[in-house]
């Protein structure tokens, strides 16, 4: 299957009343597990390289790794840069083979957010790359508060930026290890009433699967970013691998033992968003 863009997978999801999982990648093992899970489930997947991943591994290496996995898959695989904060970061991602970039100008005044996002959109369009933007600030459990998305600002951003997907803040938070029912469904409805782009929820690990499924079926939320619960599954699998094989020192074997559990967890996440 050829590498896909956000538009390739999110627009069909609107018609199908489903959503697509944006899975946060930190290395080879989880990226491989996610693509194998998508292949087995027959579902598209979005591989995401966030700031931490990009700090640890060069973007040029990540781009090649993502594309190798995508080109071997039988399903659409989006190679996505998550939370880039500058035009240059997006340009490097595009040059490195990513098919989608997120420019996060959410902490800027709305006019500046629109301006920087529109610059990225113009650059990305020339390369056939999709763009995600964000209005409202999605905070973190450990600090850094949220600012709920203003429907008026979302409407203006949607009309003027040209994005393929719009991330919003409606009670979702990053890095949550526990589930919450704090999503403001009324605010989601008000935002989707004045916008046209597929909507995105970051911090999807903190949203119970039943609520993710409901949002996928009943609203235009078509992308859920999932990282923390998969990292937790990786940590548990690695601890088990070490405990079960105390004499093994080969990292390939120890890390390889995490792939099957990660695959199962990723498949469960994706299937929930696609179930009728």
PyMOL commands that set and color helices and strands:
alter all, ss='L'
color gray80, all
select helices_A, chain A and resi 6-16+28-41+51-56+59-72+87-95+110-127+151-161+185-193+204-206+209-218+228-244+251-256+259-274
alter helices_A, ss='H'
color red, helices_A
select strands_A, chain A and resi 3-4+20-25+45-49+77-84+100-103+130-135+165-168+198-201+221-226
alter strands_A, ss='S'
color yellow, strands_A
deselect
rebuild
show_as cartoon
